[in-house]
Amino acid sequence: MKKWLTLVLLAGSGAVFAAAPAVVYQGEAGQHPVQVALAYLKNKISTPGGQFEYQRLDIQQRSQGEDFLHAQVNVEIKGLMDDSVASERYRLKMAFVDAAWVIAEQQQDHTCRRGAKGYTKQLCR
């Protein structure tokens, strides 16, 4: 009974066990979520000289309701100059931690010029 009561009390306190998000990349204080996403993906969206080899870059930021401490930034690179991969998509889930945005989770997929339609993680032919 004592163990059960202790577990109930600890579980009820929630904040004690609230784990900090995993950190894939941490932005700098004062950066906006989109700025953090672009800093993280800088080698994917341009060369060190600032040139790019795609037709369109779409960036979208979303949040849920009035929760402005979490955001998702979707970055789509379309019209790649590649014979098999047509576009790439990055979905970055972020949290505002200690005065800076951190990327807590990244998902990446792409579309192929041939074969399967829509976004996939499978290799393109």
HELIX and SHEET records of a PDB file:
HELIX    1   1 LYS A    2  GLY A   12  1                                  11    
HELIX    2   2 PRO A   33  TYR A   40  1                                   8    
HELIX    3   3 LYS A   42  ILE A   45  1                                   4    
SHEET    1   A 5 TYR A  25  GLN A  26  0                                        
SHEET    2   A 5 ALA A 100  CYS A 112 -1                                        
SHEET    3   A 5 VAL A  85  VAL A  97 -1                                        
SHEET    4   A 5 ASP A  67  LYS A  78 -1                                        
SHEET    5   A 5 ARG A  56  GLN A  64 -1                                        
END                                                                             
